[in-house]
Amino acid sequence: MSQTITFGEVLMRLSPEGNKKFIQSNTLEFYFGGTEINVGISIANFGGKVKHISCISNDFIGDTAISYLNKFDVDTSSIVRSSRPLGVYFLEVGAVMRPSSISYNRSHSSFSEIQPSMVDWESSLENGSWFHWTGITPALCQGGYETLREGLVLAKKKGITITADPTYRSGLWKYGSDAKEILSELLEYSTIFIGGINEMNEVLGTTFNYTNEDFIAASKQLMERFPSIEKVFDKIRTSLNSSWHKIRARMWNGKEFRETEDLDITHIVDRIGTGDAFAAGLIYGLQEFDDFKAMEFASAACALKHTYEGDVNFATVKEVMGILEGNTTGRFNR
């Protein structure tokens, strides 16, 4: 596979063991994550080449985070360092009818210091043929938006395929910029859209519903508004409770609408990073299969991520293909 470039914040996650609340626990587990590195590491686990670009604290925590990325053969040569601390978030994992809860501590993190002058995009994109961005990065800070925009402009000039996962979260846009305006600008450079009705309504200013008919209509309007976008993929989650979800996906590629069957996840281990697992599966799949099989692969990868603790999907291609072949009983591999 060709090299995939990801750009975004690296975070440390702190959680009590199991399904405990913080008030119940005196010990915490930590994991490294961040939506873009979750995508990158998953692609690396599928055998792809990945480079991650970020700004990480210049201390032993930052050193540990970089070592974690290197463990998966992610290229960290374009990561810059900062005297500010690494961003942190705190997670209580829910169960059954009790939802999970998250609290972020990232407003003055190392990544919040990122500026376009800190990233040499020409050298960073030298071997890249795929660039993945999400709406988290431009939401965090002005520097994140401006640095990402520079990278996308150059990536488009170089003919690099660009996947966009707008991931609109209203609570993140605190520095005064207009989310719709910025996301719309960045979508001008993008090739493939990973998102659903909510994201399309946000950038289009529309009120489409969640039916397949509205999804097709919204996708067509999105492609009209952003002519560089060739395909739209949407992951659909049905939540029966915090521990039991169903996952399926649908697409419009400008020619046909397709959707996958539901995958039943009856005992969720960890939901964090499952959307990133879908994006990673799709990026891998689109380079190996046709559009529909790529979407099936992404949906299965997403489902498998629910079985791993932490932010990252550790599934291999063989394990994902096993799900596609109907091996969902969880029997021993001997």
Helices and strands as residue ranges (DSSP letters): E 3-7, E 11-16, G 22-24, E 28-33, H 35-45, E 49-53, E 55-57, H 60-71, E 80-82, E 87-92, E 101-105, G 110-113, G 116-118, H 121-124, E 128-134, H 136-140, H 142-157, E 161-165, G 170-172, H 179-187, E 192-194, H 197-204, H 212-225, E 231-241, E 244-252, E 257-259, E 263-265, H 274-286, H 291-305, H 317-324
